[in-house]
């Protein structure tokens, strides 16, 4: 079952990808997630019309679908008295309020913690930010490119010293991981509320997420500050069984055999290097380290003798950890991804069918089966009718400019 959060209502006042991706995860786990959008819509919707994101076949706005699948959308102008009243009415029935708005905006709109707790003391208030709820940058806008990738040290950690330009991040790289962190925090808060009745305020920042992702680097940075650590050239790895090797057709094979003594004989047999198993130059980890440049050349020449497909078949029975370096397109045909339902098939509002990555958490071995992202304000009337408003009330709010 994937409806572990059935009966939980989430009100999301957030844009772009980071915080909305948490709502998408909660929706895949069965929660009713209502996305409250300004009358102009989530700015993420504009990436297609601006040309920054090309529209896919059938007009699929994949950057909108990824963090917003499975939700209902209502268009509300929170700057009007009537719009704010409607939001408060939604919050009265909610378990979770999820927002990416900065403190100064939340105070201006009257949707900060105390404002919402005044109408629903039990609501779990959840904030996603660039730099956390305290300190000098609480009102500084954050995106994963600056807060997570650049300031968080990720770009520096992944950029080779000899590179002329920093390694760039992929779209929403930190955002979607941050969404999973938020979703986990929300579930913990729901459990705590059930057990002790206390409603928590949950915070995740992109900067904090970057530190978590770089945990070993961050811990070592100060421990070894001022100490000159050994460095190794790419073609002289300290353990040649942990390295990338180029194939005859210019693809890459990754070996990750940290227990090199355990896997060395089996690797040699699979590579047709039986004579190297007992070769004193490579017989144990210490010998392989001493002769690492020579061994790397031997393995490089061996892998360069066959194509990627040939090595994939040859290494299928290899005991040690290894993999081919795949493209995003190849993931759509990965047998493990297909067998486990890691790709979900959705239908966009345009009617086009497409695949995207489901969130990786499964319950009782059941793959997620999300619906597509809503159109801007698609469920406005439906949600207001659920609140108990009549059509005359809805029409009045439209005439006042409170709703889409």
N, C-alpha and C positions, 0 to 999 in steps of 0.2 A: 504494500500500500504506500502511496505517496501523499495521502491526504492527512498527514499527521497533525497539521495545523487547521484542519477543518473547524469552522466556527470562530476562528480568530479573524478579526477585522483590523485592517491596517489602513491608515490614512497617510498618503505620501505627498508631501509638498517639496518637490525636489526636481532638479533638472540635470541634464547631461547623463553621465553613465555611472559614476561612483555610487552614489546613494540609491538611485533607481535600480541598479543591478541587485541590491539587497532586496528590494520589493519583488523583483522577478523571481529570486530564489524562494522567497516566502510564498509567492503565488504557486510555484511548482510544488511546494509542500502542502498546498491545500488552503492557504489563507485567502480571504477576500481582500484584495488590495485595490484600493480606490486611489487613482492618480489624480491629484488636483493640479490642473494646469492653468496658467494665466490665460487671459483671452487671446494672447498672441501665440500660445502654445509653448511646449518645452522647446528651448532654443536648439536642442538636438535635432528637431524636425527640420530645421533650416539648413542643415549641412548638405542635403541633397540639392535643394534649390539654389544654394550658393555655389555649387560645383565642387566643394571640398570633398564630398563623398559622392562617387558616381552611383547613380541608381542602377540596381541590378535588373536582370531580366524580369519583366512583368512589373517593374516599378517598385521593387522591394528595397526599402530603406533599412538596410541591415544594421546600421548603427542606432536606429530607433528600436528595431526588433530585439536586439540582444538584451538590453536592460529593461525592456518594458513588456515582454511577452506575458500573457496571462492576466493582465490587469483590466480594470474598468477605468475609463477616463471621464472626468467632469471638468468643464471650463468655468472657473470662478475668478472674478476680480477681487482679490483680497484687500485692495485699497479702499473699497466701498464698505459702508456700514452693513449693507445687506449681504454683500459677499462674505464678510467676516462672520456675520450671524449664521450663514449657511455652513461655513466651515466648523464653527463651534457646535452646530447641531450634529454634524458628522462625527466630531470628536466625542460627543456625549455617548455615542454608541460604539466607540472604538476601543480596542485593546492596545494598539500601538500607534504612535504618531512618529513619522519618519521624515526628516527634513535635511536639506543641504543648505538652507538659508543661513547667512551669517548673523551674529548676534545683533548688529545694528539694524538689520532688515527685520529680524524677528520682533525686536522691540517696537519698531515703527509700525508694523502691521498688527501688533498685539497678539502674537502667536507664540510667545516665549513660554518657558516651562510653567511659570506661575499663572499665566493667562489661561492655559489649557487645563491645568490642575484645578482651577477655580470651577470649571464646569464638569470635570471628570478626574477626581483625585486618584483613580486607579490606572490612568493611562500611562503606559511606558513611553517615555519621551526619548527619541533616538536622534543623535546628531552626527552627521558625517562632515568633516571639515578638512582643510588643507593642513592646518598646523596645531590643532588641538583646542580645547576650551579655555586654556589659560595662556598667559604670556603676552608678549607685545604684538603677536600676529593673529589675534583672535578674529579680527575683522578684515584680514587680508585674504583676498580670493586665492583659491588653490585649485590646481589641476594636476593630473598625474604627471604630465610632462615636466612641470616645475617643482611641485611639492614632493612627489615620489621619486621621479627619475633623476632630476638634477640635484635638488637640495638634499634629497634623501641618500645620496651617495651611490645609487645604483649605476648611473651612467659612468661614474669614475671607476667603479669596481669592474665593469665589463669592457672598458675601453683600453686596448693595449697601449703601453707606454709610447710605442713608436707611431701610433696613429696620429694623423694630421687633424682629425675631427672626432668629437665624441660619438660613441655608438648611440644611435637614436632608438627610442622605445617604439614598440608596436602600438597601434591604436588601443587606448583604454587598458594598457597592460596592468598598471597598478589598480585602476578603477575596479575591475571585475574581481580581483583578489580582495580588495577592500570591501566590496559588496558581500562576499562570503563571510568576511570577518564580522561585519555588521549583523548579518543573518544569524551567525552563531551567538553573538552577544544578545540579540533579541530573544532567541530561544532560551538562553540561560536566564534572562530577566523574566520571561513568562513563567518558567519553572519556579523561580524565587518568589514571584508574586503568588503563585498557587500555594506554596508551602508556608510563607510567612505573612502574606498580605501586603508586602511592601512593593510599591511601584518604583522601579529604578529609572535613572537617567543614564542612557548608554552612549558612549562616545567612541568613535574610531576616526583617526586622522590618517591622511596619506603619508605624512612624515613619519608617524609612529609605525605605520605598516612597513615602510621602507627599512626602518631600523630592525624590525622583526625579521624581514626577509634577508637582511644582511647580518643576521645574528652572529655567526662565527667571525665575520670580518670586523664587526663593531667590538666584540669582546677582545679580539687579538690586537686591535689598533693601538690601544693604550698600553696593553701588556708588553708589546714589543716596540713601543715608541723609542726611537733613537737607536734601536738595534738593527744592524744590517743583516737582513734575512737572506738566505741563499735564493737565487733566482736561476731558472733554467730556460734555455732556448726551446722554442717549440719543437725543433728537430732533435732535442736531447732531453726528453721527458725523464724525470727521475724513475718512473715506472713505465716502461714502454707498453705495458699492458693496460695503461690508462691513457688513451690518446685517440686522435682521429687519424684515419688513413684513407688516402684517395684511391679510388678504383680506376679501372681502365677507361670507363666512360665518364670520368670526372665527377663521380658521386663520392660520398663519404661514408665510412664505416666507423662507428664509435665503439671502442673497447673500454670497459669499466671494471676491470678485474683487480680490485684492491688487494685481494688475497692471492697475490701472483704465484706463489709456490703451489697453491692448491690447483690452480687452473693451467699452469704452464704446459704440462704434458699433453693435456687434452687439446689445448690451442694448437700446439705443434702438429698433432696428428690431423686436425682439421685443415691446417694450412699446408699439409704435405711437407712439413719440416721435421720429420721423425728423427733425423740425425742430430737435431739441435737439442733434443730433450736432455741428453746427458752431456752435452758440450760444456766443458768446464767454464767457458766464458758466460754461459747463460743458465747454469744448473740450479742456481738459487737466487733469491732476491738481491743479496749483496753483490753477487757476480753480475747480475743483469744491470744493477745500478752502476757499477764500475764501468761496464761496457755498453752503456745505454745508447750512445750515439751510433755505435756499430749495429746494435740490435734494432734500433729504430730504422736504420737504412735497410736492414734485411727484411723487416716486416713491411716497410713501405714498398720495396720492390715486389714482394710477394702479393700484396693487395693490388698493386698496379697491374698485375698480370691477368686479372679477370674483371668482368663487368660487375656492376652492382647486383644485378639479378642473379648472376652465377654465385656470387658470395652469399647472397641471401639464402639460396638453396643449400649451399655447402655448410653454412654455419647454423642451419636450423636445429641441429642436434648438439650444438656446443653447450657445455655445461655452464660456462661463465657468463656474466652479464655482458651483453653487447646489443647494438641496434644499428640499423641504417639510419642516416639522417634524412627524415622525411619532410616533404613540403606540406603546407596546409591542405592543398588539394588531395594529396595522397592519404591524408587522414580520413577522408570520406570513404576510402576503401580498406582501411586498416581492419583486419579480421577481429582483433580484440575490441576495437571501438564499436564495430557492428554487433558483435556477439553480446556486448554489455549494454547496448542502447545508449551510448554516449553521444550519439547524434540524434536529434529529434527533428521530425518532419513537421513543418508548420505551414499554414496557409495565411498569407498576408491579406489585408483588407482588399487589395487589388485582385485577389483570387489566385495569385501565383503561389505555387508550392515551392518551398525551399527548405534547406537543412541548416540548423545551427547547433552549437554545442549545448547540451543540457547541463545543468549544474551537476557536479560530480558525485553528490551525495545521493545514495539510494536507500530505500527502506524495504526490507524483505525482498531484495533482489529485483525490485520493480523499477524499470526505467521511467524517467519523467516523461510526461506527454503534455507539454504546455500548448496553450493556444497562442495565436499571434498577438502582437501589440495592437492596442486600440487606435482608432483614428482620434484626432483631437476633439475632445468633448463628445465622443460617440455615445456615452452612457449618461449624459447630463440629466435628461428627463427621467430616465429609469431610476437613477440614484435618488433624485429628489422625490419621486413618487414613493420609493422605499422609506424615505424619511417621514412620509405622511403628508407631504404637500399636495394640494390639489392643482389642477391645470390653471386655475385663475392665479394662484400664487406663483406658479412657474412663469406664467406670462408676465406678471408684474415684475418679477426679478429680471426678466429679459428686457422689459421696457426701461428698467432703471439702470441697465448695463452691468448688473451684478454677475450674470452668467452668460455663457456663450449661446 
